[in-house]
Amino acid sequence: MHNSLLPVLISLCAGILLIVLLTARYRVHAFFALFISCFVVGLGVQLPVAEIIVAVKEGFGNIMKSIGLIIVFGTTLGVLLEHTGSTRVMADFILKKTGEHRAPLAMNLTGLLVGLPIFCDSGYVVLSGLNKSIAQRTGIPMGIMAVSLATGLYSIHCLIPPHPGAAAAAGIMGVDFGKLILMGAGIAIPAALCGYGWANYAGKKNPVIIREDSAVIPDGLLLPSVSKAFLPVLIPVILIAFRSSLSMESSGTGWRSLFFTLGDPVVALAIGILLALGAKPAKSSWKKTELSSLLQDSAEKAGGILVIIGAGGAFGAVLAATHLGEQMSVSMPLGQLGIFFPFLLTFVLKTAQGSSTVAIITAASIIHPLLPALGLNTANGQLFCVLSMGAGSMMISHANDAYFWVVAKFSGLDMRTMLRLYTVGSVIMGMVSFAMVCVLKFIVDG
């Protein structure tokens, strides 16, 4: 079967529009929206139904094989850190080091660190009580405190595994997780600081608002020590990053072999989980029903994420079967666009339907067969492609983004304030992130 470019593009646009319509307007779960779109695109280019089904199964299975365990273990680590109060300890530690007069910066840095293992919405809910009490104690406007924390969490969520969007894109593109974490951190940090800078500049006119329904961690809770709170986050990151510096050839024997194994993202996250289990104070030992409930909750949260990622992999497999990459490489000057095209596509998808995860997974599925035409079919090219999609997935967070409403609800900010502070902040972060990707690509590629 051979199709010209126009029918393929029409089918692709129909599939994307269907995803946006179903998820944003009719609130259909992203898994079903992506699954239906597989058949819309496939049938649109006259693929046999049997061939579409085979592609869907293979795409779903391949992405699960690549990152399934990473998502499950990353989710579990986040749940345990929330429950043991480790996130509260990390926030308090950073606040003491920066001082109360730099409280917004402290919460921004806390978001960066806590956001490594915890999804941005969960991280914000967990830290909102502390954030609010600091605002009340210091008299700093709530808009500044809220957006400082929100942007710190958001930058990590969009750029670094094991967060599902970045992890899925890395799995689809075949990008090394250690290199993605290192490069992603180099981009996420300035992006988060720019978010803090905007909040500090634009949020001074907002009054301090305290709401009684915020999730506040009880002061009487037995909390872990600082070292026990930080280790479950730092050790996996260090192991994964160190593994990326070891080549396959140099990892065959001795300590290199050991660290190459320990630095596997699945193994590193498993170690983080064990350290998180050990973070609970001795006076408050684990109860069987308590731990069982937490693990059950972790598996259920991970399951909801995995089905979306799996559907994204299936969508990508169907797109590959249409030979979209070959058609576009012949008909369009994609080589002139380079990493701007992944950024632009993800930006449009994110703004239209609200979810950074769905946007980056969908974009990765579309762009993967286009890598040769874009001139990104190298290890570095694939890495910067994922990072540019991460930057695009930050733009533009507004009323169709669930995280937008989490921040608004738990900080007491109205719609107008959220649009002026947080939405504009997300645009600044996305632009800064993409600029950083371009700079790093220039440095690396010479």
N, C-alpha and C positions, 0 to 999 in steps of 0.2 A: 504494500500500500504506500502511495506517495501523495502528499498534499502540498499545494502551494502555500506560501507564507500567509496569505490573507485568511483562509479558513482556519488555520492554526491560531492566528492572533485573535480572530473573532471568538473562537471557542475558549481561548485562554481568558479573554476579557469577560466573557459570559460567566466563566467559572469564578473569577475573582469577584465580580459584582454579586454573584449569588452568595459567596462567602460573607461579604460585607452586609448584604441585605438580611440574610438569615441570622447572623450573629448580632448585628447592631440594632436592627429594627424589630425583628421578631423574637430575639433572645433565644434562638435555637443554640443548643450546645455546639461548640466549635467542632467536635468530632463528627457530628452528623452533617454539619455544613460542609466540611472538607470531604467527607465520604460521598455526599451527593454530587459535589463538584467534580470528583473524579470521573463520574459517569457522564456528566454534562460535557466535560472537555473531551473525554474519550469518544463518546458518540458523535460529538460535533466534528471530529476529524475522521469519522467512519471506522473507528477501531471496532473489531468484533467484540461482543460482550464478554466472551470467554477470555479474550486477550486482556481486556480491562480488569477482569477479576484476578487473573494471574498477576498482573502488574501491581494491583492493590495489595494482594497477599505478600508478594515479595518485598514491596516497599515498606509495608508495615513491619514485617519480620526483620528486615535489615537494620532499620533504625532502632528497633528494640534491642537487637544484638549489640548495637554500638553503644547506646547510652542508657538502656533500661535500668541497670543496676545502679548507675551513677545517680539517676533521679531518685530512686527509692532510698538510697543511703543518704543522699543530700537532704532529702525531706525529713528523714528520721533524725538526722543530726540537728536540724533546726528545731524540731519539736522538743527534743531533749534539752536543748539550750534554753528554750523558753521556760520549760517546766522547772528546771533546777535553779532558775534565777540568774544564770550566768550572764545573760544579756544585761540585767540590772547592774551586776558587778562591773562589767566592762564599761558601761555608761558612767557609773559613779567614779571609777578610776580615771577615766579620761577627763571628766569634769574637774576633779581635784587637781589634775596636772595643768589644766588650762586656766583655771580660776573662774569664778562666777561671772566676772565681767566679760569673759569670752565664752559665755554659755552657748550662744548659737553655733560658734565654731566647734565647741566640744560636742554638741549633738550632731553636727554634720559629720565629724570624724567618727563618732559612734555609729552613725548610720553606715558609713563606709565599712567599718569593721564587722558590725553585727550583720550587715547585709550579705557578707560572704556566704554563710550557710543558710540564712533565713530569707524567705521571700519578702519583698518590700512591704506588701500589705500586712503580713503577720508581724514583721519587725516594727512597723509603725504602731500597730495596736499594742504590742508589748511595751514599747517605750513611751507611749503617749502619756501615761500617768506621770512618769518621771519628768517628761518634757514639760508638762503642764505645771507641775509643782515648782520646777525651776523658774518658769515664767512668772509665777505668782510670787516667788521669793525674791527675784531680782528686779521685777517690774519691767522686764523686756517685753515688748509687744508680742502677742501670741502669733501673729502672722510671721514674724521673723523666726521665732522658735520652730513653728510648724514646718515652714518651707525649708529651713536649714536641715532639719532632720529628714524630711521627705526626699529632698534632692540627694542627700548622701546615700540613702537606701536605694533610690531609683537608679543612680548611675551604675552601681554594682549589679543590680538586677538585670540591666539591659546588656551588659558587656561581658560578664564573667561566669563560667560554669562554677557550680552545678546548676545554676539557674536555667530553666528549661529552654528558653529561646536560644541563648548562646550555646548551650550544650547540644541542642538539636542541630543548629547550624554547623557546629564543629563536626558533629557526626556525619552530616550529609556531605560536607566539604572535605572530610578527612583531615581536619586540622589537629595538630598536637595540643592537648589540653594544657600542658605546662606552659608552652609558649603563649597560648591564648590568655592564660591567667596573668602572666608577666606583662605582656603588651596591653592587655585590657586594664590592668591596674594603673599603668602609666597614662592611660587615657581617662579612666574613671575618676582618678584623684583630681586633676585640674577641672574636669567637668563638674564634679561635686562642689569644689571650691567656688567655681563661678556661680553655681546655684545658690550657695551661701552668700556670696557677694551681692547677688541681685536681691535676695531676701533682705539682707541688711540695709541695702539702699532703698528699696521700694516699700518695705514693711513698717517704716517708722510711724506712719500715720494711723496704723491699726491699733485699736485698744486691746488690752489684755482681756481675754475671754476665757472663763473657766466654766466647764460644763460638768454636771454631777454624774453623768452616765459614762464617764471615761473609765477605761480598764486600768485600774491602779493596782500594782502589786503590793500586798499588805506589808507594812513595815516590820511586822513580827516574823516574816518568813526567814527561815534559816538559809543563809546564802553561802555559796562556796567561796574559797579564797580567790584572790586575784589570779594567781598562777593556774589554779584549776579551771577557772572560768575562761582564760585565754587559750590554754593549750589545745582544746578540741578544735579551735579555729585555726590556730597558727601551725600546728604540726602537719595536718593534711596539706595545707598550702605549701609549706616548705618542702615536703616530700615530693609533691607533684612537680613543683618548680625545679627541684634538683634532678629529678628523673629526666626532665626535658633537656638538661645539659649533657646527659649521657647518651652516646650513640649506641645503636644496637650492637655494633662490632666490639665496643669497649665494655660491654655489660655481661660478658660471658662467664666470668669467674670471680670468686672472692667477694669483697665488700661491694664492688660495683654491681654484681649480680643481685646482692641483697637489696641495695637501694633502688635498683631498677624495678624490682618486684614491689617493694614497699611504696614506690612512687606511682604505681599504677593507680589511677583515680579511684577505682573501686576499693582497692586495699587501703589507700590513704584515708578515704572517707570512713571505712570500717574501723580503722584505728581511732579516728575522731569520735565515732560513736562510743567506743569503749572508754575513751577519755571523758566523754560527756557523762557516761554512766557513773564514772568515778568522781565526778565533780560534786555529787550530792554530799553534804556534810554527814559525818559518821552518826551524829545524834538524830539524823533524819534518814534512816536507811530505807532502801527500796522495799516496797511491799509488792507481793506477787500480782495482785489485781491492779495496782497502780501502774506497774511496768507493762503489764499486758494491755491495759487500756491505751497507754501511750503508743505502743507499737502498732496496735490496731488502728489508731488514729493516723499514724504515719503512713501505713500501707494504704489506707483509704484516700488520703490526700495525694499520695504519689500516683495512685491508680487514675485519678481524675486528670492528672497532668499527662500521664503516659498515653492515654487513649488519644489525646489531642496530638501529641508528638507522633504517635504511630500513624494517625490519619494524615498528618503532614508528610510523612515519609511515603505513604501510599499515593498522595497527590503528586509528589515529585516523581515517583516511578511512572505514573500515567503520562506526565509531561515528557519524560524521557522517551517514552514509547511513541510520542508524536514527532520526534526528531526536531523539536523546536530550535535547539541550539544550532543544528546544521542549517536550517532555513534562515534564521536570523543572521548568522555569521556571513551568509552569502548575500543577503539582501540589505543589511543595515551596517553602517560604520560603527559598530559597537566598540571597536578597538580605540576609538577616540574618546569614549566615555570612561573607560576604566572603572575605578572604584566609585565614581560618581553615580553610575547606574544602580548598583546595589543599594547605595544610600537613598537615592531618590525613590526607588520602588518601595523600599521598606517604609520610608517616610509617608508615602501616599497611603499604603495599606494601614499603617498605624493610625494615622489621622482619621481615616474613613471608618474603621471598625473598632478602635479603642484598645485592643489587646496587643501589648508589645510582643508577647509570646507567639500569638497567632500570626502577627505581621512578619516576624523574622523567620518563622518556620515556612510560611507560604513563600516569602521572598527567596529563601534558600532553595526551595524546591524548583522555583522558576529559574534561578540564576545558575544552578549547578551545571546544566548542560550548555550554558552560555560562556563558561569560564574560558575556553580557548579563544572564542571570538572577542572577549573582553581583554584578552592578554593577561589573564590572571590564573592560568593553568600551571602554576608552580606552587611550591610549598609556601613561599612568602606571599604570593598573590592570593592564594586561598585564605591565608591568615588575615590579610588586610581586607579581603572581601567580607569575612565574617565580622570584623571590627567595624567596617563601614555600615553593615546592616544593623549592628548594635547601636551605632550612632543614629541611624534613621529611625530605629524603633523607639527612641526617646521623644520624637516629634510626631504630632503635637498632642500632649496629654490634656484632654478637656472633658466635657460632660459625658462622653461615651466610654470613658476609662474608669473601671471599677476602683482603681487606686486613687483617682481624683476624689471620689466620694468617701473613701476611707479617711483620707487626710482631712477633708472638710468636716466629716462627722465627728472625728475624735479630737479635733482642734477647735471646733465651734466657729469656723470661718464661713462667711456667706459666699454665695456664688460669685458675686462681683469681685470680692477680694481674692478668691481662689483663681479666677481667670487672670487678674492683674498680677498676682504674685507667682502662683505655681505654674500656670499655663505658660506665661511668658518665660518663666524660669526653665521650663522643659525645652522651649525653643532655643534659648541661649545654650543650654547644655548640649543639645543635639548638634548645633552649629560648631561649638567649641570642640566637641568630640570628633566630628568629621575633619575639622582643621588639624587636630592632633594626629588623626590617622594619616592624612596627607603628608604631614611633616615627618612622621615616623617612617612612612613608606619611602620618602625621598632620602632619608638618612640611611635606611637599610639597603635600598636598591642603588644608592649612589646617583 
